């Protein structure tokens, strides 16, 4: 694999214009010259319409060994568990909780290891999301993938991943995330014997940083902590397979060369990674309980102001210092639908078991949820001295769309029992 001098070198910043070349002199001075340097082909990838406002325009120019058009016709690729909405099983107002995925016994790479949990909206309409999990035991080797339906946010739970992309390499460990933009080709290699985690497939507007409003200039996720790859390329021939997700279905084609052959690139449309430990948590230092929106890392805006197509929210280690408040997540009903997963540790609202790393819970629009009965009793009697929540990392995929579970019957039985111990406390 041709690379810059450092094996994996990153550029920082969110949404900035980048330029990178694996071979000095590969970048031309104009975007699409008649004869690019070194006999390369010029090719642009556009993540937005050409005529969107300049501040919103997302595109990158590639200078590659062979153009992307060089492949045989696509044919259908059958996949039993990587699905797309609208799902026919229908939604449910019941609270659902899921056990972790079992690792497959046979050799399974990232694409074949994806199992869809739920989703809402429709990729054909460019709105909504799908929630997936993955359990992987093999690298992708001579396979590559791109998603024409939406961008993919990867949240590893166990096992490190190496993303080989058209722009370069991203090494991502549990506690970090990676985002693959719509249409960008990538392969995933294992850094350990196996890997497991979560994926948010976002059909709507690309993820961006949330506006901070009264918080001001500092807080939450900082642009400089988002890391982008430097150029790296594969100049190889042989039998390669390219997989694609398009209009809710999977497709495959073959080619006689490595598809990740970009020698240089410049633009603002590229994959990136983020270390969740860099998140600057905001909380109250007086009284009351802030809403979980203060934990938003990334948001995909919708056409309704203040109501996201999809949010990525984390619940990281933090200090709790507020007085006269109920510190665990409060009892709640929400217009947004919420899928919550756990990367490691114990979630502070679910200390009674059943919610473990690699598992998840789904609470749809206006479905009531909140702390277990035992957590409520403990928090109601707690002496509210400053306390540190540590050794835990949970997250939430949140959306304005109702999420229809693919297989509600696969959910844990008796999840509702965790609230049945809540007693009447009213005294007139």
C-alpha positions as CSV (number, residue, x, y, z in Angstrom):
1,X,0.0,0.0,0.0
2,X,1.5,3.3,-1.1
3,X,1.5,5.8,1.8
4,X,2.9,9.0,3.1
5,X,6.0,8.6,5.3
6,X,3.9,8.0,8.5
7,X,1.9,4.8,8.5
8,X,-1.3,6.5,9.8
9,X,-1.2,10.3,9.8
10,X,-4.2,12.4,10.6
11,X,-5.3,16.0,9.9
12,X,-7.5,17.6,12.4
13,X,-10.6,19.8,12.2
14,X,-14.3,19.4,11.3
15,X,-15.6,20.3,7.9
16,X,-12.4,22.0,6.8
17,X,-10.8,22.0,3.4
18,X,-8.0,19.4,3.3
19,X,-5.3,18.5,0.8
20,X,-3.2,15.4,1.0
21,X,-0.8,13.5,-1.4
22,X,0.9,10.2,-0.8
23,X,3.4,11.0,-3.5
24,X,4.9,14.5,-3.7
25,X,3.7,16.4,-6.7
26,X,0.5,14.3,-7.3
27,X,-1.8,17.2,-6.5
28,X,-2.3,19.5,-9.6
29,X,-2.9,23.2,-9.3
30,X,-6.4,23.0,-11.0
31,X,-9.2,20.7,-10.1
32,X,-9.6,18.9,-13.4
33,X,-6.6,19.5,-15.6
34,X,-6.3,18.1,-19.1
35,X,-3.4,15.9,-17.9
36,X,-3.1,15.4,-14.2
37,X,0.4,14.7,-12.8
38,X,1.8,11.2,-13.0
39,X,-0.8,10.0,-15.4
40,X,-3.6,10.0,-12.7
41,X,-7.3,10.4,-13.4
42,X,-9.2,13.4,-11.9
43,X,-12.5,12.4,-10.3
44,X,-14.9,14.4,-8.0
45,X,-17.2,12.9,-5.3
46,X,-20.1,15.2,-4.3
47,X,-21.9,14.7,-1.0
48,X,-24.3,17.6,-1.7
49,X,-26.0,19.0,-4.7
50,X,-23.8,21.3,-6.8
51,X,-25.8,24.4,-6.1
52,X,-26.2,24.3,-2.3
53,X,-24.8,27.4,-0.5
54,X,-21.0,27.5,-0.4
55,X,-20.9,27.0,3.4
56,X,-22.9,23.7,3.0
57,X,-21.2,22.3,-0.1
58,X,-19.3,19.1,0.5
59,X,-17.1,17.6,-2.3
60,X,-13.6,16.2,-2.8
61,X,-11.4,15.8,-5.8
62,X,-9.6,12.5,-6.2
63,X,-6.5,11.9,-8.3
64,X,-6.5,8.2,-8.8
65,X,-4.8,5.4,-10.7
66,X,-8.0,4.3,-12.4
67,X,-11.4,6.0,-12.4
68,X,-14.3,4.5,-10.4
69,X,-16.3,3.8,-13.5
70,X,-14.0,0.9,-14.4
71,X,-15.9,-2.1,-13.2
72,X,-18.4,-4.8,-14.5
73,X,-22.2,-4.4,-14.2
74,X,-23.7,-4.7,-10.7
75,X,-25.8,-7.7,-9.7
76,X,-27.9,-8.3,-6.7
77,X,-26.2,-9.4,-3.5
78,X,-28.3,-11.4,-1.0
79,X,-27.9,-10.4,2.6
80,X,-30.3,-11.9,5.2
81,X,-29.6,-9.3,8.0
82,X,-28.4,-6.0,6.6
83,X,-31.8,-4.4,5.8
84,X,-33.4,-1.0,5.2
85,X,-36.7,0.6,6.1
86,X,-39.6,0.7,5.7
87,X,-39.7,-2.5,7.7
88,X,-42.9,-4.6,7.5
89,X,-42.8,-5.9,11.1
90,X,-44.3,-2.6,12.4
91,X,-43.4,-0.4,15.4
92,X,-44.4,-1.0,19.0
93,X,-44.9,1.3,21.9
94,X,-43.4,-1.3,24.2
95,X,-39.9,-0.8,25.6
96,X,-37.4,-3.2,24.1
97,X,-34.1,-4.4,25.3
98,X,-31.6,-6.6,23.4
99,X,-28.8,-9.0,24.4
100,X,-25.4,-8.6,22.7
101,X,-24.9,-10.3,19.4
102,X,-23.2,-13.7,19.4
103,X,-20.0,-13.9,17.4
104,X,-20.5,-16.0,14.2
105,X,-18.8,-19.4,14.1
106,X,-17.7,-19.1,10.5
107,X,-15.4,-16.5,9.1
108,X,-17.4,-13.3,8.7
109,X,-16.3,-9.8,7.6
110,X,-17.8,-6.4,8.4
111,X,-20.4,-6.3,5.7
112,X,-21.6,-9.9,6.1
113,X,-21.5,-9.4,9.9
114,X,-24.1,-6.5,10.0
115,X,-27.4,-7.2,11.7
116,X,-30.2,-4.6,11.5
117,X,-32.1,-3.8,14.7
118,X,-34.6,-1.1,13.7
119,X,-35.1,1.9,11.5
120,X,-37.3,4.7,10.4
121,X,-37.8,7.0,7.5
122,X,-36.8,5.9,4.0
123,X,-33.4,6.1,2.2
124,X,-35.3,6.7,-1.1
125,X,-36.7,9.9,0.4
126,X,-33.4,10.9,1.9
127,X,-34.7,11.0,5.5
128,X,-34.4,8.8,8.6
129,X,-32.0,6.2,9.8
130,X,-31.3,2.6,10.5
131,X,-29.7,1.1,13.6
132,X,-27.4,-1.9,13.1
133,X,-25.0,-4.0,15.1
134,X,-22.1,-6.0,13.9
135,X,-20.1,-9.1,15.0
136,X,-17.0,-9.7,12.9
137,X,-14.3,-12.4,12.8
138,X,-12.5,-11.6,9.6
139,X,-11.0,-8.7,7.6
140,X,-12.5,-7.7,4.3
141,X,-9.2,-8.4,2.3
142,X,-10.0,-7.9,-1.4
143,X,-13.5,-6.6,-0.8
144,X,-14.6,-3.0,-0.7
145,X,-17.9,-1.3,0.1
146,X,-19.7,2.0,-0.4
147,X,-23.2,3.1,0.8
148,X,-25.2,5.2,-1.6
149,X,-28.1,5.4,0.9
150,X,-26.4,7.3,3.7
151,X,-23.4,7.8,5.8
152,X,-22.4,5.3,8.4
153,X,-21.4,6.1,12.0
154,X,-19.4,3.2,13.6
155,X,-19.3,2.7,17.4
156,X,-16.9,-0.1,18.3
157,X,-17.7,-2.0,21.5
158,X,-14.9,-4.5,21.5
159,X,-12.1,-5.0,19.1
160,X,-10.1,-2.4,17.1
161,X,-10.8,-1.7,13.4
162,X,-8.7,-0.4,10.6
163,X,-10.7,1.5,7.9
164,X,-8.9,1.5,4.6
165,X,-10.6,4.3,2.7
166,X,-10.2,6.2,-0.6
167,X,-8.7,9.0,1.4
168,X,-6.4,7.0,3.6
169,X,-6.4,4.9,6.8
170,X,-8.3,5.4,10.1
171,X,-7.5,3.2,13.1
172,X,-10.5,3.1,15.4
173,X,-10.6,1.5,18.9
174,X,-13.5,1.1,21.4
175,X,-14.1,4.5,22.9
176,X,-13.7,6.1,19.5
177,X,-16.1,6.5,16.5
178,X,-15.6,6.6,12.8
179,X,-17.9,8.2,10.2
180,X,-17.9,7.0,6.5
181,X,-19.6,9.5,4.3
182,X,-22.2,8.5,1.7
183,X,-20.6,7.0,-1.4
184,X,-17.0,6.8,-0.1
185,X,-15.4,3.4,-0.6
186,X,-13.8,1.6,2.3
187,X,-12.6,-1.8,3.6
188,X,-12.5,-2.9,7.2
189,X,-9.6,-4.9,8.7
190,X,-9.6,-6.4,12.2
191,X,-6.9,-5.3,14.6
192,X,-7.9,-8.1,17.0
193,X,-9.2,-11.6,16.5
194,X,-12.8,-10.3,16.5
195,X,-14.8,-7.2,16.8
196,X,-18.3,-6.1,17.8
197,X,-20.2,-2.8,17.9
198,X,-23.0,-0.6,16.6
199,X,-23.7,1.4,13.4
200,X,-26.0,4.4,12.8
201,X,-26.9,4.5,9.1
202,X,-28.0,8.1,8.5
203,X,-30.2,8.7,5.4
204,X,-30.6,12.4,6.0
205,X,-28.4,15.5,6.1
206,X,-24.7,14.7,7.0
207,X,-23.7,14.7,10.6
208,X,-22.3,18.0,11.9
209,X,-21.5,19.6,15.2
210,X,-24.6,21.0,17.1
211,X,-24.9,24.7,17.7
212,X,-23.8,25.6,21.2
213,X,-26.3,28.5,21.8
214,X,-25.9,29.9,25.3
215,X,-23.1,27.5,26.1
216,X,-20.9,29.7,24.0
217,X,-17.6,29.0,22.2
218,X,-16.4,26.1,24.4
219,X,-17.9,22.8,25.3
220,X,-19.1,19.5,23.9
221,X,-17.0,18.2,20.9
222,X,-14.3,20.5,19.6
223,X,-13.6,20.6,15.8
224,X,-9.8,20.1,16.3
225,X,-10.4,16.7,17.8
226,X,-11.9,15.2,14.7
227,X,-9.2,13.5,12.7
228,X,-9.0,12.9,9.0
229,X,-6.7,10.5,7.1
230,X,-3.8,11.5,4.9
231,X,-3.6,10.1,1.4
232,X,-2.7,6.4,1.0
233,X,-3.3,4.2,-2.0
234,X,-3.2,0.6,-3.2
235,X,-1.6,0.0,-6.6
236,X,-2.5,-3.7,-7.0
237,X,-4.1,-6.0,-9.6
238,X,-6.1,-9.2,-9.1
239,X,-9.7,-10.2,-8.5
240,X,-11.4,-7.6,-6.3
241,X,-15.1,-7.3,-5.3
242,X,-17.0,-4.1,-4.8
243,X,-20.2,-4.1,-2.8
244,X,-22.7,-1.3,-2.7
245,X,-25.9,-0.4,-0.9
246,X,-28.3,1.4,-3.1
247,X,-32.0,2.2,-2.6
248,X,-32.2,-0.2,0.3
249,X,-30.6,-3.2,-1.4
250,X,-27.1,-4.6,-1.7
251,X,-25.2,-5.1,-5.0
252,X,-21.9,-6.5,-6.1
253,X,-19.5,-6.2,-9.0
254,X,-16.0,-7.3,-9.8
255,X,-12.9,-5.6,-11.0
256,X,-9.3,-6.5,-11.8
257,X,-7.6,-3.8,-9.7
258,X,-7.7,-2.5,-6.1
259,X,-10.5,0.2,-5.9
260,X,-8.7,2.2,-3.1
261,X,-6.2,3.7,-5.5
262,X,-6.4,7.5,-4.8
263,X,-2.9,8.9,-4.7
264,X,-3.9,12.4,-3.8
265,X,-7.0,14.3,-2.8
266,X,-8.3,17.7,-1.7
267,X,-11.7,18.8,-0.4
268,X,-14.0,18.7,2.6
269,X,-15.9,15.5,2.0
270,X,-14.0,12.7,3.8
271,X,-14.2,10.0,6.5
272,X,-13.1,11.0,10.0
273,X,-12.7,9.6,13.5
274,X,-13.2,11.1,17.0
275,X,-12.0,10.0,20.4
276,X,-15.0,10.2,22.8
277,X,-12.8,10.9,25.8
278,X,-12.2,14.3,24.3
279,X,-15.8,15.3,24.8
280,X,-16.1,18.3,27.1
281,X,-19.1,17.4,29.3
282,X,-21.4,20.2,30.3
283,X,-23.5,19.8,33.5
284,X,-25.2,21.8,36.2
285,X,-23.3,23.1,39.2
286,X,-26.3,24.3,41.2
287,X,-29.6,22.4,41.0
288,X,-32.0,20.6,38.6
289,X,-31.3,18.0,35.9
290,X,-30.2,19.2,32.4
291,X,-31.8,17.4,29.4
292,X,-29.6,14.8,27.6
293,X,-29.2,17.1,24.7
294,X,-26.1,18.5,26.5
295,X,-24.4,15.3,25.6
296,X,-24.8,15.6,21.8
297,X,-21.6,14.9,19.9
298,X,-23.0,15.0,16.3
299,X,-26.4,15.9,14.8
300,X,-28.1,15.4,11.5
301,X,-30.5,18.4,11.1
302,X,-34.0,17.9,9.6
303,X,-36.3,20.4,7.8
304,X,-37.9,21.1,11.2
305,X,-35.8,23.5,13.3
306,X,-34.7,21.9,16.6
307,X,-35.9,18.4,15.7
308,X,-33.1,16.3,14.4
309,X,-33.2,13.7,11.7
310,X,-30.6,11.8,13.9
311,X,-28.5,12.7,16.9
312,X,-25.5,10.9,18.3
313,X,-25.3,11.4,22.1
314,X,-22.9,9.9,24.7
315,X,-23.1,9.4,28.5
316,X,-19.4,9.6,29.4
317,X,-17.6,9.6,32.8
318,X,-18.4,12.9,34.6
319,X,-18.8,14.6,38.0
320,X,-22.3,15.0,39.5
321,X,-22.4,18.0,41.9
322,X,-25.9,19.5,41.7
323,X,-28.0,19.7,44.9
324,X,-31.8,19.2,45.2
325,X,-32.0,17.0,42.1
326,X,-32.6,13.5,41.0
327,X,-29.3,12.5,39.5
328,X,-29.9,9.4,37.4
329,X,-31.8,9.8,34.0
330,X,-35.3,11.0,34.9
331,X,-38.6,9.3,34.0
332,X,-39.3,10.5,30.5
333,X,-41.5,10.5,27.4
334,X,-40.1,12.0,24.3
335,X,-41.1,13.0,20.7
336,X,-37.8,11.5,19.6
337,X,-37.2,7.8,19.4
338,X,-34.1,6.5,21.2
339,X,-31.8,3.5,20.8
340,X,-29.3,3.3,23.6
341,X,-26.2,1.1,23.6
342,X,-23.4,0.5,26.1
343,X,-19.7,0.4,25.2
344,X,-18.3,-0.5,28.6
345,X,-19.2,-0.3,32.3
346,X,-22.6,0.1,33.9
347,X,-25.2,2.7,32.7
348,X,-26.2,4.8,35.7
349,X,-30.0,4.4,35.0
350,X,-29.8,0.6,34.6
351,X,-27.8,-0.9,37.5
352,X,-30.0,-4.0,38.0
353,X,-28.6,-6.1,35.2
354,X,-29.8,-6.9,31.7
355,X,-28.3,-3.9,30.0
356,X,-24.7,-4.9,29.2
357,X,-21.9,-3.9,26.8
358,X,-22.9,-4.9,23.2
359,X,-26.6,-4.9,24.1
360,X,-29.1,-2.1,23.6
361,X,-32.6,-0.7,24.3
362,X,-35.2,0.9,22.1
363,X,-37.8,3.4,23.4
364,X,-39.9,4.7,20.6
365,X,-41.8,8.1,20.4
366,X,-43.7,8.8,23.6
367,X,-42.9,5.4,25.1
368,X,-42.3,5.9,28.8
369,X,-38.9,5.0,30.2
370,X,-36.5,5.8,33.0
371,X,-34.4,4.3,35.8
372,X,-35.0,0.9,37.3
373,X,-37.0,0.7,40.5
374,X,-33.9,-0.1,42.6
375,X,-32.0,2.8,41.0
376,X,-34.9,5.2,41.8
377,X,-35.0,4.1,45.4
378,X,-31.3,4.5,45.8
379,X,-31.2,7.9,44.2
380,X,-34.2,9.2,46.1
381,X,-32.4,8.5,49.4
382,X,-28.9,9.5,48.3
383,X,-26.8,12.1,50.2
384,X,-26.1,14.5,47.4
385,X,-22.4,15.1,47.8
386,X,-20.2,15.5,44.7
387,X,-19.8,12.1,43.1
388,X,-17.9,10.9,40.1
389,X,-19.4,8.6,37.5
390,X,-16.5,6.7,36.0
391,X,-15.6,3.5,34.2
392,X,-18.7,3.7,32.0
393,X,-19.5,4.9,28.4
394,X,-23.0,4.6,26.9
395,X,-24.4,6.3,23.8
396,X,-27.8,7.0,22.1
397,X,-28.9,7.2,18.5
398,X,-31.9,9.5,18.6
399,X,-34.3,10.4,15.8
400,X,-37.5,12.2,15.0
401,X,-38.6,9.0,13.2
402,X,-40.4,6.1,14.8
403,X,-38.0,3.1,14.7
404,X,-39.6,-0.1,13.5
405,X,-37.8,-3.1,15.0
406,X,-36.8,-5.8,12.5
407,X,-37.4,-8.6,15.0
408,X,-39.1,-7.5,18.2
409,X,-39.5,-11.2,19.2
410,X,-35.7,-11.3,19.6
411,X,-35.8,-8.7,22.4
412,X,-35.4,-9.8,26.1
413,X,-38.5,-11.1,27.8
414,X,-39.8,-9.3,30.8
415,X,-37.9,-6.0,30.3
416,X,-40.9,-4.2,31.8
417,X,-40.4,-5.9,35.1
418,X,-37.6,-3.6,36.0
419,X,-40.2,-0.9,36.7
420,X,-42.9,-3.0,38.4
421,X,-41.3,-2.5,41.9
422,X,-42.1,1.2,41.8
423,X,-44.4,1.9,44.7
424,X,-47.1,4.5,45.4
425,X,-45.5,7.3,47.4
426,X,-48.3,9.9,47.4
427,X,-49.5,11.2,50.8
428,X,-52.2,13.9,50.8
